[in-house]
Amino acid sequence: ICAVFGVPPIVAGIQAGLDAATYSNYAQARKAFFEDTVSGLWARLDGALTRGLLAEFTDDQTISIEFDTSGVAALQEDQGALRT
């Protein structure tokens, strides 16, 4: 089930997957999950919302619906590495 939905087993806490995990830690797995799976799903969903839902309220083609990922810790740059 994890493979179908693109969830690393270490993030889901699946023991069989934890034994064979290639990630060295949970933080790397979580970051990879957001970058590889969730970001793509959000991009598809906000596009669908823009085409379907927003069209019900306005004809302005310059307006779009997008997810704000500024609060998602897994998608933020490592500030310590940037300062170094």
N, C-alpha and C positions, 0 to 999 in steps of 0.2 A: 504494500500500500504506500509506503514511503517513497519508493521509486516512481510510482505512477504520478504522485503529486509533487515530486521533486524535493521532498523533505529529507535532509540528511538524518540518518538513524540516531546520531548522537544528539541532535536537537529534539527529536521525538522521544528519546530515552528508551529506545528499543534495545534490549540486551544483546540480541543476536547481531545487530548492526554495530553496537558499541565494541564488540569483540573484534570486528573486522574493519573498524573505522580507519580511514586514511588521514583524517584530520588530526593534528597534534593536540588540539584543544577545542573546547566548546565555542570560544569566541570566533575562531576561524570558521567553524562550521556554520555558525549563526550568520556571520557576515556573508559567506558564500551563498547561503540560502536566500538572504535578502537580495543580493546582487544578481544571482542567477535565476531565481524563481519568482520572488515576490515583485520585484521591480518590473519585470515583463508582464506579469498579470495586472499590476496597477496601470501600466501603460495601455494595455488593451481595454481595461475597464473604463478608464477616464476618456478614452477615445469613443467608446460606445455611449457613455453618458453625454458627451458633447454632441454626438450625432443624434441621439434619440431624445434625451430628456431636455437638453438646452434648446433644441429646435422648437419645443413646445412653448417656450417663453420669449424667444427673440429670434429675429432673422439676421442679427449681426454676426457675420462670419469671423470677426476678429476676436470674439470671446470664446474661451474654451474652459473646460473643467479639467483640473489637474490635482493630483495628490500632493500634499505638502510633506516631503520626507525630511525636512530640516530637524524634526524631533526624533528621528529614528537613529538611535545610537550606532547601530551596526552599519549604517551608511555614511557616517561622518568620518572625516579625515582624522588621522591620529595627530592631535595637536603637538604632542611631544616630538614626534618625528619631523613635523613641519618646522618647528622651532630650531631643531638641531641642524 
